Amino acid sequence: MSTTTDDPDRTDSQSSPTDDTAVQSAPDRAELAARAELLAEENARLRDEYARATRTTYRRTARWLAVVGALAVLGGFLFPDGRAVLFALGGTGLFGGILTAYLTPGRFVAADVGECVYAAAATNVAALIDDLALRDERLYLPGSEGASVRLFVPQRAEYELPDDRSGPIVTRAAERGLVLEPTGGRLFAEFERTLGEPLPAEPSAAATTLADAVVEQFELARRAEPAVDADDGRLTVAIDSSAFGDVDRVDHPVASFLAVGVAEALDRPIELAVDAGETPDEWLVTCRWDHVDERTE
């Protein structure tokens, strides 16, 4: 009769793979968490440093403008022959210094933050459109009697433009759909306040002005190049490197601003379409007006 004796050394030396994984994964998770926390702190530090550096630059500019203005005013008292010019220069310098100091930005919002906020809103609107079985058409309707432009998403292929645009849901059969305030509406209102004259009613001039605002005023894209086909009743703006990601999403700020602006300039309903361009960062935003008139006649 034989007996089997377990080797204690062998038993102790063998361990469960699950136990090894658990022992190894715990330090890994702790290390990853520590790295993530360190990166978050570094990101916050860099953001604060950037804001501080920008404020310092503005304030330094304001101080130098004030110094130049003060010296010019002092020179006006010392040199009577050039007093008028020196006083004018001094007033400009002092005013510029005060204005620069007053307009120094104190808060910076990264484009990624704005894109995240818009993405959530776009997802909700897209889900609502799908749930109501609405069509993949976006129409921007000019307001009347001081009312602002509204975004209309119809339910039927043959539709009528709604008379009641208070929204959000239109139940009359021929007008059934969704009426919303577009994201570009308030952007356009802000843009209008900076214009020295009304937005041109001619399509080419309006498209150029709006495209410049997208790049220069709001910095919503790196490039916006308009092309107008007045005979076909449409204009297309090539957008490159949008600050808010893909432009083909529902009521994207760039496309919405352009559509609202064209609707206001021409005082006509605008059908919006967005297509991908030749590169991943390029989008073609097309606004049509004659097409809407034909569909609704």
C-alpha positions in Angstrom: 0.0 0.0 0.0 1.4 3.3 -1.0 0.7 6.7 0.4 0.8 10.0 -1.3 2.4 12.9 0.4 1.7 16.5 -0.8 4.8 18.6 -1.4 4.1 21.7 0.8 6.8 23.7 -1.1 5.1 22.9 -4.4 1.7 23.7 -3.1 2.8 27.1 -1.7 4.7 28.0 -4.8 1.6 27.6 -7.0 -1.0 30.4 -7.0 -4.2 30.9 -8.8 -4.0 32.9 -12.0 -7.0 34.9 -10.8 -5.2 35.9 -7.6 -2.1 36.9 -9.6 -4.3 39.1 -11.9 -6.0 40.7 -9.0 -2.7 41.4 -7.3 -1.2 42.9 -10.4 -4.3 44.8 -11.5 -4.7 46.7 -8.2 -1.4 48.6 -8.5 -2.1 49.2 -12.2 -5.4 50.8 -11.4 -3.9 52.9 -8.7 -1.1 54.0 -11.0 -3.6 54.9 -13.8 -5.7 56.8 -11.3 -2.7 58.7 -10.1 -1.6 59.5 -13.6 -5.1 60.7 -14.5 -5.2 62.9 -11.5 -1.8 64.3 -12.3 -2.8 65.0 -15.9 -6.0 66.8 -14.7 -4.0 69.0 -12.4 -1.5 69.8 -15.1 -4.2 70.6 -17.5 -5.9 73.0 -15.0 -2.5 74.6 -14.3 -1.8 75.1 -18.0 -5.2 76.6 -18.5 -4.8 79.0 -15.7 -1.3 79.9 -16.9 -2.6 80.6 -20.4 -5.4 82.8 -19.0 -2.9 84.6 -16.8 -0.5 85.2 -19.6 -3.2 86.5 -21.9 -4.4 88.9 -19.2 -0.9 90.1 -18.6 -0.4 90.8 -22.3 -3.6 92.8 -22.4 -2.7 94.8 -19.3 0.8 95.5 -20.6 -0.6 96.8 -23.8 -3.1 99.0 -21.9 -0.3 100.4 -19.8 1.9 101.3 -22.8 -1.1 102.9 -24.5 -1.7 105.0 -21.4 2.0 106.0 -21.2 2.1 107.0 -24.8 -1.1 109.0 -24.4 0.2 110.7 -21.2 3.4 111.7 -23.0 1.6 113.0 -25.9 -0.6 115.2 -23.7 2.5 116.4 -21.8 4.1 117.2 -25.1 1.1 119.2 -26.1 1.7 121.6 -23.2 5.4 121.8 -24.0 5.1 122.3 -27.7 2.3 124.7 -28.6 2.9 124.4 -32.3 1.9 120.8 -32.4 -0.6 120.9 -29.6 -3.6 119.9 -31.6 -2.0 116.8 -33.0 -0.4 115.8 -29.7 -3.6 116.3 -27.8 -5.5 114.1 -30.3 -2.8 111.5 -30.1 -2.8 111.7 -26.3 -6.6 111.3 -26.2 -6.4 108.3 -28.5 -3.7 106.6 -26.4 -5.5 107.2 -23.1 -8.8 106.1 -24.5 -7.2 103.0 -26.1 -5.5 102.1 -22.8 -8.7 102.4 -20.8 -10.7 100.4 -23.4 -8.0 97.6 -23.6 -7.8 97.3 -19.8 -11.6 97.2 -19.5 -12.0 94.6 -22.2 -9.3 92.3 -20.9 -10.9 88.8 -21.0 -11.1 87.1 -17.6 -12.5 83.7 -18.7 -11.7 81.4 -21.6 -13.9 78.6 -22.7 -12.2 76.0 -24.8 -13.8 75.0 -28.1 -14.0 71.4 -26.9 -16.2 72.5 -24.0 -18.6 74.3 -26.4 -18.6 71.3 -28.7 -19.5 68.9 -25.9 -22.4 71.2 -24.9 -23.7 71.4 -28.5 -23.3 67.6 -29.0 -25.6 66.9 -26.1 -28.3 69.3 -27.4 -27.9 67.9 -31.0 -28.3 64.4 -29.7 -31.5 65.3 -27.9 -33.0 67.1 -30.9 -32.1 64.2 -33.2 -33.8 61.7 -30.9 -36.9 63.9 -30.8 -36.9 64.1 -34.6 -36.6 60.3 -34.9 -39.3 59.7 -32.3 -41.8 62.0 -34.2 -40.9 60.4 -37.5 -40.0 63.7 -39.1 -38.2 64.2 -42.4 -34.5 64.8 -42.9 -35.2 68.4 -44.1 -34.2 71.6 -42.3 -36.0 74.9 -43.2 -35.2 78.2 -41.7 -38.2 80.5 -41.8 -37.8 84.3 -41.6 -39.8 86.0 -38.8 -42.4 88.6 -39.3 -43.2 91.8 -37.3 -39.9 91.7 -35.4 -39.9 87.9 -34.8 -36.7 86.0 -35.2 -36.0 83.1 -37.6 -37.3 79.7 -36.8 -36.1 76.2 -37.7 -38.9 74.1 -39.2 -38.6 70.3 -39.5 -41.6 68.9 -41.5 -43.2 65.5 -41.1 -44.6 65.2 -44.6 -43.0 65.2 -48.1 -45.7 67.7 -49.2 -46.0 70.3 -46.6 -47.0 73.9 -46.0 -45.0 76.4 -44.0 -46.6 76.9 -40.6 -48.5 80.1 -39.9 -48.1 79.7 -36.1 -44.3 79.6 -35.5 -44.4 79.8 -31.7 -43.6 76.0 -31.6 -42.3 73.7 -30.6 -44.8 71.2 -32.1 -47.2 72.0 -34.9 -50.2 69.7 -35.2 -52.1 71.0 -38.2 -52.0 68.3 -40.8 -50.4 70.1 -43.7 -48.0 71.9 -41.4 -47.2 69.1 -39.0 -43.7 69.2 -37.7 -41.3 70.8 -35.2 -40.6 74.5 -34.9 -37.5 75.5 -32.8 -35.3 78.4 -32.1 -32.1 77.8 -34.1 -28.7 77.9 -32.5 -27.6 80.4 -35.0 -30.4 82.9 -34.1 -28.7 84.5 -31.2 -25.3 84.4 -32.9 -26.9 86.3 -35.8 -28.4 88.8 -33.4 -25.0 89.4 -31.8 -23.5 89.7 -35.3 -26.2 92.3 -36.3 -25.2 94.5 -33.4 -21.7 94.8 -34.7 -22.7 95.7 -38.2 -22.5 99.4 -39.2 -25.2 98.9 -41.8 -28.0 96.3 -42.6 -26.9 93.0 -44.0 -26.9 93.2 -47.8 -30.0 91.7 -49.4 -27.9 90.6 -52.5 -26.9 86.9 -52.1 -23.2 87.2 -53.0 -22.6 90.2 -50.7 -24.6 88.6 -47.9 -22.7 85.3 -48.2 -19.3 87.0 -48.1 -20.3 89.0 -45.0 -21.6 86.0 -43.2 -18.6 83.8 -44.1 -16.2 86.5 -42.8 -18.2 86.6 -39.5 -17.8 82.8 -39.1 -14.0 83.1 -39.4 -13.1 86.5 -38.1 -15.7 87.4 -35.5 -16.9 84.2 -34.0 -13.9 82.0 -35.0 -16.2 79.1 -35.6 -14.0 77.7 -38.4 -10.6 78.2 -39.9 -11.9 78.9 -43.4 -15.3 79.8 -44.9 -15.4 80.2 -48.7 -18.7 81.2 -50.3 -19.9 80.4 -53.8 -23.2 81.7 -55.1 -25.4 80.5 -57.9 -28.2 83.1 -58.1 -29.8 81.5 -61.2 -30.3 78.3 -59.3 -31.3 80.0 -56.1 -28.6 78.6 -53.9 -25.3 79.5 -52.2 -22.7 77.1 -50.8 -20.1 77.9 -48.2 -17.1 75.6 -47.9 -16.2 75.3 -44.2 -12.8 74.0 -43.0 -11.9 72.9 -39.5 -15.1 73.7 -37.6 -14.6 74.5 -33.9 -17.7 72.4 -33.1 -16.9 69.2 -34.9 -19.0 67.7 -37.7 -21.2 70.2 -39.4 -23.8 67.8 -40.7 -25.4 67.4 -37.3 -28.8 68.9 -36.4 -28.8 72.7 -36.4 -25.0 72.9 -36.1 -23.9 76.5 -35.0 -21.9 77.2 -38.2 -24.6 75.9 -40.6 -27.4 77.4 -38.5 -25.8 80.9 -38.4 -25.4 80.9 -42.2 -28.9 79.7 -42.8 -30.4 82.3 -40.4 -28.3 85.0 -41.9 -29.4 84.1 -45.5 -33.1 83.9 -44.4 -32.8 87.3 -42.8 -31.0 88.9 -45.7 -33.3 87.6 -48.4 -36.4 87.5 -46.2 -37.3 84.1 -47.7 -37.5 80.5 -46.4 -34.2 78.7 -46.6 -33.6 75.0 -47.0 -30.3 73.9 -45.5 -28.2 70.9 -46.6 -24.8 69.9 -45.4 -22.5 67.6 -47.3 -19.0 66.3 -46.7 -16.2 67.9 -48.6 -13.0 66.6 -50.2 -11.2 66.3 -46.9 -12.3 65.0 -43.4 -12.3 68.6 -42.1 -14.2 70.2 -45.0 -18.0 70.6 -45.1 -20.2 72.1 -47.8 -23.1 74.1 -46.3 -25.8 74.8 -49.0 -28.7 77.3 -48.6 -31.5 77.1 -51.2 -34.4 79.5 -51.5 -36.0 79.0 -54.9 -36.3 75.2 -54.1 -38.5 76.0 -51.0 -40.8 78.3 -53.0 -41.4 75.5 -55.6 -42.1 72.9 -52.9 -44.6 75.0 -51.1 -46.5 76.6 -54.0 
